[in-house]
Amino acid sequence: MLVVLLLISTGVSIVKLAAQEIIPPPEETLTSIPEVPLELPPVEPDFPSLPFAAEGLGAEAWYYEAKKLEQTGTKDVESEQVVDFMYRLAFQFGEKAAAKEAGRALIGRAKKTAGSSEVQALSSLWLEYFGADWDVYRTLITDRLETKDYEAALKAIADLRLALPSTAKLKASELSFYEYSSLFSMGDFSWWTKALPYLKQTTLDSWAGQTLRLASFAPDMDEATRHLCLMRAAYRDKEYTEAAEEASKASSALHDAGVARLLISEAGKSFINAGAKDAGIAFFMEYFPELLDNAAGEAAADTVIASMGADKPEERLWVAAYYLARLWLSAGRSQDAAILFLDLSERAPSDGDADGALWYWLDITMRRLTADDIMNFEAGAESEAGARRSLELGALVEASLHWKNPAYFDDIVESYDRLLLKEKSWDDVLSLFILIGEKVSPGMRTRLLYQCGRLVEENMALARDRTEEERAELAGEYFRKILENKDAEEYYRTMSAWRLRLTPPYLANMPALSKPAGSDVDNGAAARPSAAALLAASAAAGPAPNGNGTQASLSLIRNYLNYDLDEMASAIALNFLGSVDRALIVGLAFDLSAEGQHNAALRLARDAVNRGAGSQYPELYGLIYPKAWNDIVAVGAAIPGIPEALAYGIIRSESVFDPKVVSYAGAVGLAQLMPATAAETARGLKMAGYSLTDPADNIRIGMTYYSYMMGRFGGKPMRAMFAYNAGPSRMMAWAKESGELADDILLETLHLAQPRQYAKNIIQASLAYGKIHYG
């Protein structure tokens, strides 16, 4: 074994060892052995052929070789044996960082292919070698639960709590579930009362929900509590029909004077989300007995209000009335709901509750006014339409006098603002700002300021007889207010600066890294420190927190990169986001960028710049806005109308330079192409075969498709962006509605938030690329 270890450490192949002639020791050491000729049969090695260990690495080299082979996807028996064997060598004889990872890999493979005894043996050996670890302990516990070795599971849980007390506290609900599952399976229900605090815990994780389901089987639990446990578990799992049914069965507990508010709230949301309007209304009417015997024939809302008394009602009654109003609204009883919501907003237990009730009142009122439910206006009757508009603005003004958190009402204000723009009621947009501009959230105020400035500038609002200079001066007042607010949304600050012919503020600190031809100016392009060098310099200044752990992680990162396991290197490097060692993050960003891991490099560089490293390392901005795959992008940018800065802006906004990313909608790769759209575009390009995860194919198809959108929508970049993101059919409908509106005003009318934000992101990114890389 010592010979094997020596050979491993020096990189000699084990297979060569088997083939070499064995050189006997000197004769004097054999004097006690009879000189009898030995004829040994040929030795057939019982281990597979392995690659050479890389120079400078010992047995840990086989961990990286195993990872590479594993990632090829080859699944034949021989390859699987080679992978297992290499992992075992690295686990037993490699340096600590790689040995730990090799052990984890072996445990993971054993869970899929080997028996429980192998998983337990490897996990126990890992813990013996390297000490306590949450993931390994959890594997040990879950395996023993699966094999019904409950006593052993309980012992492992106790060991974990003793070895890792802080982690055990953070993972308390998960550990408790494992413990209670073991006891449950052994027929022991002595623990069930320990689960009851979950009934009053504000939020539940999945483990707490599963524990409540287990507890509901306790034979000595009363029925009401049993159904409360099941209601909370079902609500947590979004099984709303089940939750509503359990709420009905737990009626006696939920109507008790001492019931927790959150239980009433979850019952209400369950009825609403399950669509159980009638059952929910009946359930919440029980809080107000007067509703059940309304002999006086009073309106339902007035009866509830009267039953709560003149002062602030009990909190449980307020919550019950709130959900009763919501269920009335679901059932089409909007007038009763509006009356009750308005009263509840004035007698709420908290500001948040007041805003919640006021929001519903305002939403109902605005919808009824917009739908002409209160007054029958004749179509086209200008005076009557004006009266309706006055009522709408009046409702918003009234609500703004009472709301506590303006941002809570942004969706209603934004929806109404968008309606005014779509109806081309330009002066009413200014009226909206004048009336409630000081009451809305800062973000909404910025949006309204920009709209007012643009509508005045385009001579669409206010007196139409102003000169161009007068309009520009008045519009400039709106734009300057935006620029003065450093917290305003950067898109609006950028657009306002552009309207005023100023440099956008966010570009001010960005360096121009491109070097003009013939220039000797150094723009910081040589400032590319490595993580290892920066860590060494940092260590020379004094010990860093968790220094050994950092060194081990850097060793893994360096070797992953050397073995072309770049994604694994990135995954570990991203664990350093937020690290106290800013210089280390800088070095990792440059290291990963050099290896083409632009997504991870971007995230690390952004973290470093946000913490002030940009002035020392200006090239970090070049990593936040990288010229990745430049030869490929340059070809795509050769299409007329798509400068490189715009092409990069699209790619960055679409995928943040992750070539393998797949969106929730199924869009793939750097330019986020839907497979059907890509197939149609590829046919037009006569591409016989392509891969959407291949940067060259994806960028070529993506930029071509964007150029199609440019051609289809009049060569207007922003409209092409909307079409690229939301589809050309939607863009055609929006163009038909808006006519010849300026694109930035058209953006404000779109009812979908995603294409609005998408275009904003591309504009910001393209401008940044323009300054950093293209002068």
N, C-alpha and C positions, 0 to 999 in steps of 0.2 A: 504493500500500500504506500509506503514511503517513496518507493521508486516512482509509482504512478503520480503521487503528489508533486514530486520534483519535476517530472516531465510535464505535468499540467502547468506548473508555474513557469516553465521555460518555453511552453508553446509547442512541445513535440507531440506529434500525433500518436494516440493510443494504438491505432492500427499498426503504425510502423513499429511500435514496441513489440507487438505480437510477432511480427515478421522477422525481427532482428535475431541474430545468433546470440545466445546467452553466453557471456564470457565468464568462465569459472573464476573463483577467487584464487589467490596464490596457493601453491601446494601445501605449505605448512599449515594452512587452516583446515586441511582435509585429512590430517593424519589419523583421526579417529574413525574415518569412514572407510570401509573395506573397498579396495580397488577392484570393484566388480563393474564391468561395463554395463551401463544402463541403456536400454533401448526404449525410448519414450514414443508413444504414438504422436502423430502430428497434432498440434494444439489448434483447435478451431475456436477463435474468439467468440464469446457469447455476448459481445456488445457490437453495436452498429458502427459503421464508418462515420467519423466525425471530421469537421473542418479543423484547420489549424487555428489555435488561439491567436488573436491579434497581438502584435508585438507590444510589450509593456503590460499586457493583461494576463492574469492567471485564469483560474477556472471560471471566474465571472464572465469571461468572454463567451462561454457557451450559453449563458442566459440571453445575451443579445442575439446570438446566432439562432437560438430557439425561437425568440420573438420574431425574427425575420422570417424564419421558415413557417411559423404558425400563421403569419399574416399573408403568406402567399395563398392561403386557402386550400393547400394540398391536404387531402384527408386519407390518403392510402395508409395501409397498416404500417408499412416500413417508415414512412415519414412521421407518423404519430409516435412510433417507438423511438425514433431519433430525437424528436422534440422532448419526450418524457425523459430520456436518458440525459440529454444536455441540461435540462432543468435540474435533474437530480445532482449532477456533478456540480453545477453552480450553487445549488442549495447547500450541499455538504462542504464544498471546498472553496467557494468564491469569497471575495471580500464582502463585508457586511451589507452594504447597500444593495448590491446585486443579489446577494444570497437571500436577503429578505424578500425581494421581488420574485425571485425564482421559487421560493417557498410558497408565496401567495399564488403564483401561477399553477404550481403543482396541486395545491388544495382546490383551486377552481376546476382544474381538469379532473381531479378525482371525484368531485361532486357530480360531474357529468357522466363519467365512464366507469369509475371504480366503485367498490362497495363502501358501506359506512365505516367499516373498520379502517380502511385506508385513509379516509377523510379524518377520522379521529386520531389516527397515528400521526399523520402529517401535521395536523393542527397542534397536537400536544408537543411534538418535536419542535415546531416553530416557536411555541411559547417558551419551551425550555432553552432554546438557543438565544432568542432575542428579547424575551420578557413580554410583559402584558401588552396586548393590542386589542382594541375594540373589535375590529373586523374579524380577526382570527377567533377570538372568544365567541363572537356571535355565530360564526360558522359551526363551532364546536357545539354550542347550545342548540341551534336549530337542527343540526344533524341528530343529536340525541333525542330531541323531541320527535323527529320523523321516525326514528327507530324505536320509539316508545320506551326509551331508557330514561324515565322521568326522574328517578333519584339522581342519576348522573347529571341530568340537565340542571336540577336544583343546586347541586354542588358547584357546577361550572358558573352558575349565576352568582352564587355566594362568593366564589373565588374572584370573579370579575369585579364585584362591588368592593371587595377588599383591596384588589390590586389597582383599580382605576376609580377611586371615589368621585373625582370631579366629572369624569365622563359618565359614570353611572348616574350621577345627578342630572346631567343634561339629557340622558337617554332614559329617564326614570319610567316613562309610560311604556316604552318598548320592553324594558327589562321586567316591569311588573306584569305585562301581558305574558311573557315567557314563563314567569314564575306561576301566575294564576292558571295558565294553560296546563302546566305540569300537575298542579294540585287538582284542577278540574278533572283531568284524565285519570287521576288516582282516586276520584270520588270524594275529594276533600273540598267542602264549600265554606270552611271556616273563615276564608279571606274576603267573602263578598262585601262585607260592610266597608272594607278599605277602598272599594270601587265607587262608593256613593259620592265622594267629593267631586267626581267627574260630572255629576248632575248640576253642579253649580259653577263649574269652571267655564270661563268666558268662551274659550275656543277649545275644540278637541282635535287632536291629531288622530290618525287612523288607528293607532294602537289603543288609545283611550276608547274609541268607538267599539273596537273589537272586545275590549275588556268589559264594557257595559253589556254587550251581547252575551258574553260568558256569564256575567253576574246574574243575568235575568233567569238563568236556569237554577239558581239557588232555591231549594225546596221551601225554605222558611222565609222567603221574601214576600211581602204583601203584594197583592195584584196591582195596585195603583203604582207602586214604585217599580214593579216589573215593566209596566207599560211605559213609564217615563224613561227607563233605561233604553228600551227598544225605540222609543220616539227619538231620543237624542242620537242614538247610533244610526238610525235610518236617515235622519236629517243631515248628519255629518256626511253620509255616503250619497247624498242627493237622491235618496229614494223617497221622494216626497209623498207619493200615494201611501206607502207603508207608514211614513211618519204621521200623516194626517189620521190614518186609521188608529194608530197607537195613541195619538192625542185624544181622540174621542173616547177610547177605552180608559185613559187616565184622567177623565173629566173631573172626577172628585178631587184629585190632587191639584190639578191645574186651576180649579176654581177656589181653592183654599186661600184664606187671607194671607198666609205666610209664604205663598209660592214665590220662587225666584222669578224676577222679571224676564230673564233670558228664556225661561221655559215657555212663558206666554208668547214671547216674540217668535220663537222657533215653531210653536204650534201654528201661529198665524201665517208665517211664511210657508209652512208646509201645506196648509189649506189652499193658499193662493197659488203656489207653484204646481200643486196637484190638479188645479182647476176645479177643486171641490167647493164651489161657491156656496151652494145651499147648505151643505154640511157645516161649512165654516161660519156662515151667518148664524145658523142655529146654535153653534157652539158658543160664539161670543155674545149672543143675546142673553145667554144664561147669566152673564155678569151683571145684567141690568134687568131685574125681575119685572120692572114697570113695562118693559117692551113686550113681555109675554102676556100681560093682561092690560092692554092699552084701551081701557073702557072709554076714556075721554076722547079718543080719536085724534090725539095730537100727532103731528108729524113725527116720524121715527127719530130724526136727528134732534129735534127739540126735547123729546122724551129722554134721550140719553144725556143730553146736556143738563136737563133738570135733575136727573137722578144722580149726577156727579156732584151736585151742590154748587153754591155760589163761589166758594173759594177754590183753591187748587185741590184737585181730587187726589185720592190715593194713587200712587204710581201704578199699581197693578190695574186699576180701573182706567187710568189714562191710556196705558198700553193696550188694554182690551178694546177701548173705544177707537183707538187709532187703527187697529187691524179690522175692526168691524167696518170702519169707513172705507178701508181699502177693499174689503170684500164687497161692500155695496157698489163701489166703483167698478169692480170686475163684473158685477151683475147688472150693470147699466143704470144704477140709481145714482147718477152723478150729482144731482141736486142735493139729495140727502148727504152724500159724501162731502160735497163742498162746504155745506153749512157746518158739519161736524168738524172738518179739518180746520176751518177758520177759528172756531171756538177753541180747539185743541192747541192751536198755535199761540193763543193768548194765555193759556194756563198750563204750559208744558213744564215738566220737571227739570229740564235743562235747555240750554241754548240749542244744542244739537237736535233735541226733540222738537223744539219750536220751529227750527228751520225745516225739519222733515215734514211736519204738518203743513207749514206755509207753502212749501214746494208743491205739495199735492193740490192745495187750493189754487195756487197760481196756474199750475198746469191745466187743471180742469177749466178754469176761467178762460185762459188763452185759447184752448181748443174749442170751447163753445163759441167764443167770439169769432174766431177764424172761420168756424163752420156755419156762422150766422144762426146759431141756435137761439140766441136771445132776441134778436131783431131780424125781421124778414126784409133784408135789403134787396132792392131790385137790381139785377145785374146791370152794371154800367151807370147806376145813379150816383153821380159824383158826390153829392152832398151826403147821401146816406153812407157811402163808403167812407167818407171823411169822418162821419159820426162813429162808425165802427172803429176806425183807426184811433180816434180820440179815446174810446173805451179801452182799447188794447194798451195804449200808452199809459192811460190812467191806472190800469191794473198793475202794470210793471212799476209805476211810480209808487203806488200804495204798498206793494210788496217790498220795494227797496227801502222804505222807511222803517221796516220791521225786521228785515233779515239780519242775522248775526254774522254769518260767514258768506260773503258774496259769491265765492267760488262755487258754493253748493248750487247756485242758480245759473251758473254759466251755460248749461245746456239749453235752458229755456230762453235766455237772452240771445244766445247764439242762433238758435232756431228762428227766433223772431227777426233778428237782424238779417239772416239769410233770406227769409220770406220777403222782406222789404227790398232787398237787392234783386231778387228774382222778379218781383213785380215792378222793378225800375222806379220805386218810390224814393228817389235819391234824397229829396229834401227831408223825408221822414227819417232817413238814416241819421242826418244831422240833428234832427229833433230828438231822436233816441239818445244820442250822445249828450246833448245839452241837458236833457231831463234827468238822466240817471248815470251820466259819465263819471260822476264823483262817487257813486254808490256801488258800482260794479267792481269785480275783482281786477287787480292790476293787469292780468293777462287780457281780459276782455276790454279794458280801457285802451290798452295799446292797439288792439285790433280795430276798435272804433275810431281812434285817432288817425290811424293810417287810412282807413276808408274815407273819412271826412276829408283828409288832405287830398287824396286822389280824386274824389268826386268834384271838389272845388277846382283842382288843377285841370281836370278834363272838361270844365264848364258844364257839369251835369247837375250841380246843386247850387243853391243860393242865386243871387241876381245874375242873370245871363248876360247883362250888358257890361260886365267888368272887362277891363283890358287884360291882355295876357300877362302883363307885368303885375297887375293888381292880383290876379288869380294866383300867380306864382308866389307872391309875397304872403298872401293869406294861407295858401297851402303850406308854405314853408314854416309857418307858425306851428301847425300840427306836427310836421316832421321833426322840428327842433325839440318839441316836447318829448317825442319818442327817444331822440338821441340823448337827451339829458337824463333819462332814466336808465341807469346801468343794469337794472334788473329786467328790463323789457326783453321780450323774445328777440333773439339775435337776428332772425330773418327780417323782422320789421325795422330793426335798427339798420340793418344792411340796406334794405330798400329805401329807407328814409335818407340815409347818407347818399345813396346813388341819385335820388331825386334832387338833393341839394348839391350834387357834384362834389361830394366829399369822399374820403377813403373810409370804407366801413370800419367801425371801431375794432371788430374782432380780428381784422387783418393787421392791425397796427403792430402787434408783438411778433408776428410771423416773419421769419427771415426769408430773404430771397436767396435760395441756395443755388440757383442756376448761375453759372459764371459766364458773362458775356465773352464772345470770341475776342481773344487777344488781351483779356483782362488778367491782371496779376492779383486781383482782390481775392483774399481767402474768406469764403463764406462759411467756414466751419466744416467743410466736407471731410476733413481728415479726422475729425473727432469721433472715432469709433472704438471706444474701450470695450474690452470683453468682460464678462461677468467674473471670470476667474481672476483677472488682473485687478479689477476693482475690489473684489472680496479680499485679495491678498493685501492690497493697500489699506483697506479698512481694518483688517486684522492686525496690521503692524501698529495701528494707532491704539489698539486695545481690544479686549475680548468683546465679541458681539453676542447678543442673546441667541441661544440655541445654535451656537457656532458649529458644533459637530453635526447637527441635523442639517444645517445649511450646506456644509461641505459634502455630506452624503447626497443631498439632492442635486447639487451641482455636478457631482461625479456621474450620477445617473443621466442628467441632462446632456453632459458632454459626450458620454458614451452612446446615448440614444442618437445623437446627431451624427456621430462617427459611423454608426451602423445604419444610417438612413431611416431611423425610426423617429422621424421629425415630429409627427403628431403626438407621440408619447412624450417627447421632450417638451413640447408646448404645453401639454396638460400639466406637467409638474411645474413648469415655469410660472404658469398662471396662478399657482398657489401662493406665489410671492406678491400678488397684487395687494397693495396696502402695507407692505413690509416696512418696518422702521428703517431698513437700510435702502435709502433711495438710490444710492450708487449701484447697488446690486441689481435693482430693477432696470436701470439704464443699461448696464452691461448685458443683461438677459435680452432686452429689446433688440440691441444691435446684433447679438449672437443669432437670435432666431430670424431676424430679417435677412442676415447673410445666408441662411439656409432656406430661404423662400417661405418661411412660416409667417406670412405677412399679417394674418389675422391676430395671432398671439402677440407679435411684435407691436402692432398698432395699439392693442389694449394696454400693454406694459408701458409703451412710450407715452400714451395719453395719461396714465397714472403718474408717471414721473414728471411730465410737464405740469399737470395740475398741482403738483407739490413743489413747483419752482425750479425744476431742473432745466427748463428750456433755455435760460440765458447762458448756462454753462455748456450745454450740449445742444446747440441750435439745430443740429441735424436730426434731433428727435422729431421735429416737425415733418421731416421727410419720411419718417416711419409712420406717423399718424396719417399722413397723406402720401402713401408710397407710390412710386412709379413701378409697380409690380408688372411683370410680364410685358415690359415696354416694347419689345420687338413685335409682340402680338397685338398690343393695343394700338401701336403706330399704324399697323395695317388697317385695323378697324377704323381708326381716325382719318384714314385717307379718303373715306367716303365723304363727299361734299356735305358741308353743314355740320360735321361732327369733329370739332377740334379735340385734341388729346385731353385737354383739361375737362371738357364736358364728358368725354368717354370715361375718364377716370371717376368723375363725379357720379355717373350712373352706376358704375361697378361698385364703388365704395358704398353708395346708398343702398344698393340692392343686396349685397352679400357680405360687406365688410371684408372682402378678399378671402373668403372661405370657399374654395372651389368645389367642395363636396356638400355644401349646405343645401338642405331641402326645406322649403317653407311648409307651413301648415296646409297650404292650398295645393302643394305638390310642385311648386316651381323649383328648378334645379340650377345650382352652379353660380358662377360669378355674376352673370347677367340675369339670374333668376328667371329662367325660361320655362313656360309651361310646355310639357312634351308635345302636345298637339300643335301649338304655335311654332315650336322649334321644327317639327317635322315638315310643316307647310313651308316655312322659310328655307329649310335645307333643300327641299325639292327645287325651289326657285334658284338656289345656288348650285344645283346639280351635284350635291354632296352625296355620294353613294353610301357612305357610312360616317357616323359621327358619335361622339360621346359627350353628353352635357356636363360631365365632370372633368372633361379635358379643357383646360383654359383656352387653347387655340380654337377649338370647335365652338365653345360656348361664346367667346367674345365675338367671333366672326358672325355667328348667327344672331347674337343679341344686337350688335351694332347695325347689322343689315336690317333687322326688324325695326329698330328705332328710326333708321333712315326712311323706311316705308311709311312710318307714322308721320315723319316730317313732311314727306311729299303729300300725304293724304290730308293734312291739316294746315296747308298753306305755308309750310316752312317755318311755323312758329314753334320754337323749342319747348315752351311750357305746355302747349296743347299736345305736342307729341309725348311729353312726359305723362300727362294725364291718360292718354290713350295707351301708352306702354303699360301703365300700372293698372288701370281700371278696365281696359278694353276699348277698342275703337267704337263699338256700338254705343257705349255710354258717352264717349266723347262726342259722337255725332249728335246725340240727344241734347247734351249740354250746349253744344254750339248752336243748335237750332233754337234753344230757349234764350240764349244770351245774345245772339247776333254778333255784332262786331265789338263787343266789350274788350277792353285791354285785358291781356292775359292775367295780370296780377289782380285785377278786379274780378275776373271770372273765377279765379281761385277761391275768392271769398264766398262765392255763391254755391260751391259744391257741397252737397249734403253728406258726402263720404269723407271722413277725416283722413283716411289712409292716402288717397291721391294728393290731398292738400299738403300733408306733411312730407310726402314723397318728393314733391316738386321743391318744397322749401329746402329739404336736405340736399338735393342735387345742386341747387343754386349756391348754397353755402359751400359745399365741397368743391364745386368747380371754381369758384372764386379763390378758394384757398390754394388749389392746385395752380391756378394762374399766377399767383404771387410767388409761391414757394419754388415752383419748378420751371415756370415759363416767363419769369421776369415781369 
